[in-house]
Amino acid sequence: MARSKLTFKQQMDGFPWAQLLAVSLVRFSEPIAFSSLFPYVYFMVKDFHITPDDADVAKYSGYLSSTFAFCQVLSAFHWGKFSESHGRKITLQLGLIGTSISLLILGFSRNFTEAFIARSLMGLLNGNVGVIRTMIGEIATQRKHQALAFSTMPLLFQFGTVMGPLLGGFLVFRNANDNDVVPSWFPLSIKKLIDIYPYCLPNLFLVGLLMLGLVNSTLFLEETHPTYKFRKDYGIETGDFIKKRIFGITPKVRPWNVVPENESDIEHMPDIESQSATEMTPLIDDDDDDSDVESVQSLGHVLTRRESVGLIRTYSLHEPTDIPLESLHLASDGCSENSMRHHLLHTDVFYPISVAFIMSLHLIVYNEFLPVFLAYDLAKDPQDPTKLASKFPWKITGGIGYQPEQTGTLLSTTGIFGCFVVIFIFPIVDRSFDCLTIFRTLVKLYPLIYFMIPYVVFLQNDNVPQWCTIVYLYVITGLKTLCGALSSPQIMLLIHNSSPLHCRAIVNGATISIQSSARFLGPLIMGYIMSWAQKHNVAWVSWWSLSLFCIIALYQSYKIKPIDENDEIETEAITTNTDATGSFTGPSRQILTHRSSLGSLSNKRG
């Protein structure tokens, strides 16, 4: 049988743009809230006067980051259980409210303890990342839509890293009475407020964004829980009224508005949300003469058993090759074949997960501590103030005295570059090279990036033009952004393809927990290392230690088994034809082809 590939138009047919946009508006505000702290965390900790000297600022900055990640590890599982018991939508809404509360506490903190509590609450009261991933999987139910749908997560994070540092850098005024700093058009009441609480303004602005996300989720985000999506949603009905009266958009028929003629019809009621016409639109034409289709007068024809099985095999995350739990045996290591310990420690997935742990550790450390390092005051030689206290190559102390707005501009500009990479460069690279080659190539650049960072201090001599520092920093941050945008999806794909089909959910859940633990340990450990290095005038130690971690990750990557790229893997699937109204007109068989790129994130089938 001849093989054919889906065209772009076929792949995008029926793509759930509206609901993904509603989810994206919720997700977009959260990385902004997370990254807005980076430009001013050094100054906030310094203003709390909790450290005996400036060298210890990095240690306490690490506490603020680590407590967020630690609390997120503790709460993520429970938020997932809550979403299973009460629904996805209410979970997201509570997460937005919890984040808003923590931001208000952070913005109006008068001491380190209050800021520490605020960051802890931000981790405890928000489990939206895992819930949003689940919702995307439940919104994009067709395999052909899933790769694009899930790629919105890193893209939204990149957009968040653009807006967050901008807000944190340009809305912090440490001296509201300084007319050279505070815009003249600010009302006197605002000046008095930020004179008392200099870090409240960016957090108040972020709370406003989160409230917009809350309104959006209430009015336009549909519940995706298999059970609770049939529950009446007054927020959605209000949103439908707005769509119809203001925008002239005819809303879909909601499942709670469908009244079956008798109780037996309830068992056969299809998902009304999949129909774009009316409740009387038939779900599928009765083309199979041998089928045994039971007619339901009020809803049209229902799928036959054969058609239902075909659709489930094509579009469900369940695989026909999945092994039932009762048929599993003990592995050679004495563990059950589906146990987490067996798959994490004694199978091919161990190496990509260990690499993902190291990647998460050094990336969060870079994001958190580059602004701290740049904010350290420039150290001058006490004997000759015209010279630097740092001596090339081993004695490096202090930073370059960057202010929040300078750091915010640096991070935001490179964040824009990251968005460009994800949208335009990544698809080209992904189609041209296999994921393991891409990953190994990019990981080789990280040690060089971290090796270069501390030597920016030596560009602060009076005889070196200021633009050299700007170019130097933009080259470093640009390379890091390029590597992060291209390598992070590849390690996700490597973990996915190294996991056995019957336990990918277990492995993916464990991977999220392991990466969260890295984001907890990284800032905690690096805070101590950077403080020690500053006290002993060896600031290069902290950054070169990250280079060492990257070399370990590179070594581990050569133990990852390459994904088979020989030819394309033929996969027989069942696709559905739709008419102009979006109603199903019948199943048809088609041969799809897959390669080991990000586009093959859906499970391979044997």
Number of C-alpha atoms within 10 A of each C-alpha: 5 5 11 11 12 13 9 9 8 11 15 14 13 14 19 16 13 12 20 19 14 18 25 18 20 26 23 23 25 25 18 26 27 19 23 26 26 24 35 26 26 25 19 22 22 20 15 14 13 15 15 9 11 18 19 21 26 29 21 23 27 25 19 24 28 27 25 23 25 19 20 25 22 14 16 23 15 13 24 19 13 16 20 16 13 13 21 24 24 15 24 26 21 17 26 28 18 18 27 24 16 23 26 18 21 24 20 21 21 17 15 20 12 15 22 22 17 25 24 21 22 28 25 25 23 27 27 24 16 15 24 21 15 16 20 21 19 17 22 22 16 22 19 22 21 21 17 17 18 18 15 20 17 16 20 20 20 26 20 26 28 27 25 27 32 26 26 28 26 19 22 25 22 19 17 22 14 12 9 9 12 17 12 10 6 10 9 11 9 11 20 14 15 22 17 14 19 23 26 23 22 25 25 16 15 24 22 14 21 26 17 16 23 20 16 17 25 22 20 21 22 21 23 19 20 10 12 16 19 17 13 14 16 11 17 19 16 14 19 21 17 16 16 13 11 9 10 10 12 13 16 15 17 20 17 12 11 13 12 15 12 8 9 10 16 11 7 16 16 18 12 22 15 14 20 16 18 13 21 13 18 20 23 20 15 17 10 13 7 8 13 13 14 12 13 16 12 17 21 17 20 21 22 17 12 11 19 13 14 19 18 15 17 23 20 17 15 13 17 15 12 12 14 9 11 6 7 11 12 12 14 10 11 9 15 15 20 21 14 16 15 18 23 20 14 15 13 18 21 21 24 28 27 20 23 23 21 23 24 19 24 24 17 17 25 20 17 26 24 19 25 27 24 24 23 22 15 17 18 15 12 10 8 9 10 11 15 20 21 22 14 10 10 13 13 25 27 26 25 19 16 18 19 29 20 19 24 28 19 22 29 23 19 23 26 18 19 29 23 16 21 20 14 11 15 18 15 11 14 18 14 11 13 19 25 21 13 18 21 18 13 17 20 16 16 25 19 15 19 23 18 15 20 22 19 17 23 18 17 18 12 10 7 11 11 12 10 13 17 13 10 16 16 16 14 17 22 21 19 20 21 21 21 20 24 22 21 15 20 21 22 18 22 26 24 21 24 22 23 20 18 18 17 18 13 15 25 16 13 16 20 17 18 19 22 24 19 25 28 26 22 25 31 22 16 25 27 20 20 27 21 19 20 23 16 13 18 19 26 22 19 23 25 19 17 24 21 15 18 24 18 14 22 21 15 17 22 14 12 19 15 16 16 12 14 8 9 12 17 16 16 15 18 20 18 18 13 16 9 8 11 16 20 18 16 18 20 12 11 18 17 18 17 17 19 24 23 23 19 18 21 20 16 16 16 10
